[in-house]
Amino acid sequence: MKLKTNTNKKSKKINSFFSLRKFMAVALFFIATNSFAQLVNENFEGGTFPPTGWTQSINTSLPWALSTSASAYGIGSKSAMMNFYSLYTGFETLNTPVFTVAPSGSFLQFDEAYAAYAAGIYYDSLQILTSSDGGITFIPLIVLHGGDTGALNTGGLDYAPFIPAANQWQTFSIPIPAGTNMIQF
């Protein structure tokens, strides 16, 4: 995922992989930038998960995990993954480290891939929240829906575990509030 301000500077590709129901993997190549420097940069290519400074919940037996099966657009080999195929109820969270306060005009950018298991039956979602107090409280930023017709769906229906091909990714760019210093997925 990428978090950056709206500048004319080119930024690196990001690796983020959501593949819900069968296999939601999110390679959150998260970069937070402003016009002078990056605030957060994560592509999950390191050997530790969650990466240093990141935290995750373990509310179920299926927390966020590191996938070595896919990375956005075929760049790299790893991503963060949520196995929604086996997660029938409950939720898990993955939090960025606290970063420098985002100025006005900043946005979160991430790549994702998702396939639904069956039409009209499963409705997974990815909720993204922001914090301006280092994670003490969070406010909802956006909910992206999966299923067969949701905005997350890039892979159609897939009855086998979904491992996205390089061409099954899309990029989201979402404005975040000024003052944000942590993001939760």
C-alpha positions as CSV (number, residue, x, y, z in Angstrom):
1,M,0.0,0.0,0.0
2,K,1.0,3.5,-0.6
3,L,0.1,6.5,1.3
4,K,1.2,9.7,-0.4
5,T,0.3,13.2,-1.2
6,N,-1.0,14.3,-4.5
7,T,2.3,15.4,-6.2
8,N,3.7,15.0,-9.7
9,K,6.6,12.8,-8.5
10,K,6.6,9.3,-9.7
11,S,6.4,6.6,-7.0
12,K,7.3,3.0,-6.8
13,K,4.9,0.2,-7.8
14,I,3.2,-1.3,-4.8
15,N,2.5,-4.9,-3.9
16,S,-0.8,-5.6,-2.4
17,F,-2.8,-8.7,-2.8
18,F,-6.4,-9.3,-1.7
19,S,-8.0,-12.4,-2.8
20,L,-11.0,-12.9,-0.7
21,R,-13.2,-15.9,0.0
22,K,-10.9,-18.4,-1.5
23,F,-7.7,-16.6,-0.6
24,M,-7.6,-13.0,0.4
25,A,-4.0,-11.9,0.3
26,V,-3.1,-8.4,0.6
27,A,0.4,-7.5,-0.2
28,L,0.2,-4.2,1.4
29,F,3.0,-2.4,-0.2
30,F,2.2,0.5,1.9
31,I,4.0,3.8,1.2
32,A,3.1,6.9,3.0
33,T,4.6,9.9,1.4
34,N,4.4,13.6,1.4
35,S,6.0,16.0,-1.0
36,F,9.4,15.8,0.7
37,A,9.7,12.2,2.0
38,Q,8.0,8.9,2.4
39,L,6.1,8.4,5.7
40,V,5.8,4.6,5.4
41,N,7.1,2.1,2.9
42,E,6.3,-1.6,3.1
43,N,6.3,-4.3,0.4
44,F,6.3,-7.4,2.6
45,E,9.4,-8.7,0.9
46,G,11.3,-9.0,4.2
47,G,11.5,-12.1,6.2
48,T,9.4,-11.0,9.2
49,F,5.6,-10.9,9.4
50,P,4.2,-8.7,10.5
51,P,7.1,-6.4,9.6
52,T,8.9,-4.5,12.3
53,G,6.5,-1.9,13.8
54,W,3.4,-3.4,12.3
55,T,0.9,-5.1,14.6
56,Q,-1.9,-7.6,14.0
57,S,-4.9,-9.0,15.9
58,I,-5.4,-12.7,16.5
59,N,-9.2,-12.8,17.0
60,T,-9.6,-16.0,15.1
61,S,-7.4,-19.0,14.2
62,L,-6.7,-17.2,10.8
63,P,-4.8,-13.9,11.3
64,W,-3.2,-12.0,8.5
65,A,-0.2,-14.0,7.1
66,L,2.7,-13.7,4.7
67,S,2.1,-15.2,1.3
68,T,4.9,-16.3,-0.9
69,S,2.6,-17.3,-3.8
70,A,1.9,-13.9,-5.3
71,S,2.9,-10.2,-5.4
72,A,1.2,-7.3,-7.2
73,Y,1.6,-7.3,-11.0
74,G,4.2,-10.1,-10.6
75,I,6.8,-7.7,-9.1
76,G,8.4,-9.4,-6.1
77,S,7.2,-12.7,-4.5
78,K,5.4,-11.9,-1.3
79,S,2.3,-10.2,0.0
80,A,0.2,-10.0,3.1
81,M,-2.7,-12.5,2.9
82,M,-6.1,-13.0,4.6
83,N,-7.6,-16.5,4.1
84,F,-11.2,-15.6,3.9
85,Y,-12.1,-19.0,2.4
86,S,-11.7,-20.6,5.8
87,L,-12.7,-17.5,7.8
88,Y,-16.5,-17.8,8.1
89,T,-17.1,-15.3,10.9
90,G,-15.1,-12.7,12.8
91,F,-12.4,-10.3,11.7
92,E,-8.7,-9.7,11.9
93,T,-6.7,-6.4,11.8
94,L,-3.3,-5.4,10.5
95,N,-2.0,-2.0,11.7
96,T,0.8,0.1,10.2
97,P,3.4,1.5,12.5
98,V,2.8,5.1,13.7
99,F,4.1,7.4,11.0
100,T,4.7,11.1,10.6
101,V,1.4,13.0,10.5
102,A,0.0,13.0,7.0
103,P,-0.5,16.5,5.5
104,S,-3.5,17.7,3.6
105,G,-3.7,16.0,0.2
106,S,-2.3,12.7,1.3
107,F,-3.7,9.4,0.1
108,L,-3.3,5.7,0.6
109,Q,-2.5,3.7,-2.5
110,F,-2.4,-0.1,-2.7
111,D,-2.7,-2.9,-5.2
112,E,-5.1,-5.8,-4.6
113,A,-6.4,-9.0,-6.2
114,Y,-9.6,-10.9,-5.2
115,A,-11.8,-13.7,-6.5
116,A,-15.1,-14.8,-5.1
117,Y,-15.9,-18.4,-4.4
118,A,-19.5,-18.4,-5.7
119,A,-21.9,-15.9,-7.1
120,G,-24.4,-14.2,-4.7
121,I,-23.3,-16.2,-1.6
122,Y,-20.2,-14.8,0.0
123,Y,-19.7,-11.1,0.7
124,D,-16.3,-10.5,2.1
125,S,-15.1,-6.9,2.7
126,L,-12.0,-5.0,3.5
127,Q,-12.5,-2.1,5.9
128,I,-9.8,0.5,6.2
129,L,-9.6,2.8,9.2
130,T,-7.4,5.8,10.1
131,S,-6.1,7.1,13.4
132,S,-4.7,10.5,14.3
133,D,-3.7,9.5,17.8
134,G,-1.3,6.6,17.2
135,G,-3.9,3.9,17.2
136,I,-5.8,4.7,20.4
137,T,-8.9,5.4,18.3
138,F,-9.8,4.7,14.7
139,I,-12.4,6.1,12.4
140,P,-13.7,4.3,9.3
141,L,-12.2,5.5,6.0
142,I,-13.8,3.1,3.5
143,V,-15.3,-0.3,3.1
144,L,-14.4,-2.2,-0.1
145,H,-16.7,-5.1,-0.8
146,G,-15.8,-8.4,-2.4
147,G,-18.3,-11.1,-3.6
148,D,-18.9,-11.6,-7.3
149,T,-19.7,-8.0,-8.1
150,G,-17.8,-6.0,-5.4
151,A,-15.2,-3.4,-6.2
152,L,-12.4,-5.8,-4.9
153,N,-13.2,-8.5,-7.4
154,T,-10.5,-8.7,-10.1
155,G,-10.5,-12.5,-10.6
156,G,-14.2,-13.3,-11.1
157,L,-15.3,-16.6,-9.6
158,D,-12.7,-19.2,-8.6
159,Y,-13.6,-22.5,-6.9
160,A,-10.0,-23.4,-6.2
161,P,-7.7,-21.4,-3.9
162,F,-7.1,-18.1,-5.7
163,I,-3.6,-17.2,-6.5
164,P,-3.7,-14.1,-8.7
165,A,-1.8,-13.8,-12.0
166,A,0.2,-10.7,-12.7
167,N,-2.8,-9.3,-14.7
168,Q,-5.4,-9.8,-12.0
169,W,-4.3,-6.9,-9.8
170,Q,-5.8,-3.4,-9.5
171,T,-4.6,-0.2,-7.7
172,F,-6.8,1.8,-5.3
173,S,-5.9,5.4,-4.3
174,I,-7.9,6.7,-1.4
175,P,-7.6,10.2,0.1
176,I,-6.9,10.1,3.9
177,P,-7.6,12.8,6.4
178,A,-4.9,15.3,7.3
179,G,-3.4,14.4,10.6
180,T,-3.5,10.6,10.0
181,N,-0.6,8.8,11.6
182,M,-1.7,5.2,11.5
183,I,-3.8,3.0,9.3
184,Q,-5.7,-0.2,10.1
185,F,-6.8,-2.9,7.6
